[in-house]
Amino acid sequence: MKRLIVLAGVVVTLSCWAVAASWAAAVETELREFNIEVDGKPAGQYTMKITKQDDGVLSMKADADIKFKYLFGTSTYTYSYDGVEHWKSGRLLQLSSKCDDDGTKMQVSAVAAAETLQVTVNGKQRNCRWDVVTTSYWMTPDPRYHDAAVPLLDADTGKEYVGQLKKIGVEAVQVGGQQQNCYHFRVTGGPTTPVDLWYDGQNRLVKQEFTEQGKHVVFVLRAVRR
């Protein structure tokens, strides 16, 4: 998912983001569109916009909206997420997200410092380890975490976890109407556990599957646009 490598001598402070607008122009942009199903029924949409800058910064903007009935159809669950992540050389530089989980609202931001990540959740700041993997899971995990412990930062809530990442193997997955051989991983010990993840040969997340509050949730890549 991410190459988590120490950036020797890097010091990123809050003042750096004041000049974010001066980052080099994007050289490549890709839009990934996902369908969401809950218990086999359509329940929403999820999009990722991946932008590669010519200075090596990778940016991922995610938008999700989910809605489904529960309690024998008498209640409606709603979820929305709007987040942006910036990465370079496998390290998270900045995260900003807003989440509304059926009325529970969270606002999370994170900024890289020398050897830590400064995380702010609903106005309360703390430091956490710098080499986290975010629960957007949008890139293939770094090999160092295969069949090993993996530090997780929940993009929804800003909470930290120490999970376990298991490489299951190569499996055929239906993606955009075609069968593709994809790499299957399983994450346990995170905010939702387990989570099954499939990635294609270009490190794209193409499928995500988990159970939340007794509901079987599946995200499947529908289309890739450039």
N, C-alpha and C positions, 0 to 999 in steps of 0.2 A: 504493500500500500504506500509506504513512504520510506525513502532512504533517510534514516535518522543519523546524521553525521555531525560531529562537533565542528562548528565553523571557527577555526582558530583565529583568535584575535577579534572576533566580531563583537561589537557592542552596539545594540540597537536601543535607542531611548525613545521616549514618547515624542520628543521634538522632531525625530526623523519623519514622523507621519505628517508633519506640517508641509513637507515637500513631496508628499506622495503623488501630487498631480504632475510632478516633473519626471515621473518614471517614463522610460522609453516607450515608444508606441508599440502596440501589440503586433506581433508577427504572425500569430495564429490564434484563431478562435473556433471553438467547437461547442455546439449545443447538443446536449444529451436529454432525450425525452423518455420518461418512464411512465408506465401504467401501474397503478396500485390496486391490488385486490385484497379484500378482507373476507375470509371464509369463502373464497371462490367468486365473490361478486365485486364488480367495479366500485371503487371507493375514493378515487381521486387521481391526482396527477403530481408528478415530481419532475423538476427540471434541474439540470446542472449546466452552467455556462463556464467552460474552461478556456482561459486566456493565457497564452504564453507570451511573455515580454522578451524583447531581445537582450535584456540584461539577465535573463535566467529566472526571473520571477514567474511562478505559476499561480494564477488566481482561479478560484472556483467559487462561483455564486450559485447558491442552491435555493430553490423555492418549492415548498410542498404544501398541498392542501388535501386533507383527508376528511371524509364524512361518512358515517355509517350508523345504522340503527342497532340498538342492543336492548337488553331486557325485554325480549319478546316483541321488539318493534315499538316499544312505548317511549323510548328515549333515543336521542341522537348524540353521538360522540363527534366532536369536531377537533381538528388539529391543524395548525398552520405553522410554518417555519420559513424564515427569511434570513439567510446567512451568507457571509463572505469569508473566505480563507485565502491568505497569501502565503506561499511557500517558496523557499529557495534552497537548493542543494539538500533537499530532504528535511529541512527544518521549518517548522511553523513560525512565521514572522508576525502574523497578525490574524486575529479572528474577531468577527463582529456578528452577533446573531440576535434575533428576536423570535421567541417561541410562545405560542398560545396553545397549551395542552388542555383542551376542554375547560377553559376558563382560568387555568393556572398560567400566569404570564411570567416569563423569564427574559431578561436581557443580559447577554454575556459579551464581554470583550476580553481579548488577550493580546499582549504585546511582548515580543521577545526582548529580553535583556541579555547581559553577558552570558550567564550560565543558568538563568531561570526564565520562567514565563510569568509575566505579571497578569493575573486573571482578575477581572472585576465582574461580580454577579449581582445584579440589582443594586449597584452602587457600593458594594463591599469588596475591597481589594485584598488579594493575598498573592503569595508567590508559589509556584509549583514547578516541577521538573521541566526542563526545556525540551526533552526528546519525546513528547507525547504523540500518540496517534489519535486523531479526532474520530468521533463516532459517525462521521459522514462516510468513512470507509471508501473514499472515492478513488483511491489508487491501490494497486497491488501492494501488500505488506512487504516491508524490507526483509530480505532473507534472514537477517539476524534474529527476527522474531518468529520465524517458522518453527513450530513445535517448541515454543518457549513462552516465557512471560512477556507481556506487552503492556506498556503504560498507556492508559486511555484517558482522554479528556472528552467528557460528554458535551457535544456542541449545543445541546438543548439547555442544559442546566449549569454547565461549568464545573460539575463534580468530577473528581479524579477516581480512577479505578486501576487496579492491577489485574489485568485479564490474562487469559491463556489463549494462544493462537495455535491451531492445529491445521496442518496442511493435509487435506483429505485425498486429493488427487485430481486427475483430469477427467472431466465429464462432458457429455454432449448437452448443450443447452439451446432451447429455442429462443433466438434473438432476432427480432424484426422479421419474423416469418422464415428464418433460415436456421439450420442446425450449425452450432459452432462448438468446437472443443474448447472448454474453459477450465481454468484452475479453480478448484473448490477449496475454500478455507472455512473454518468454524472458530468463532470467538466465544469464549465463556468468561464469566466473571465480570462482565460489564453491566451497564444500566439495564439492558435487556439481554437475557442469556437463556439459551445460546442464540447466536446470530450466524446464519450460514450465508456465505458470500461467494460469488462467482465472478471471475475476471477473464477478459479475453486476452489475446496475444499482444494487445497494445496497452495493457495495464488498465483498461477501462473496467469499472464496476458495471456488470451487465444484469446481475440478479442479486436480490437480497431477500432473505426469508427468515421470519421469526414468529414467535407467539407472544402476544401482549394481552394480558388480562383475559386469557382464554380464547383470544381471537387469532386466527392464522393469517398473517400479513405477508404479502409478497410484492416486491417491487421488481418489474421486469423492463429492461431497456426496449423501447419501441422503435426509436429512430435516432440517428446521429446526423446532425446538420452542420455544415461549415459555411 
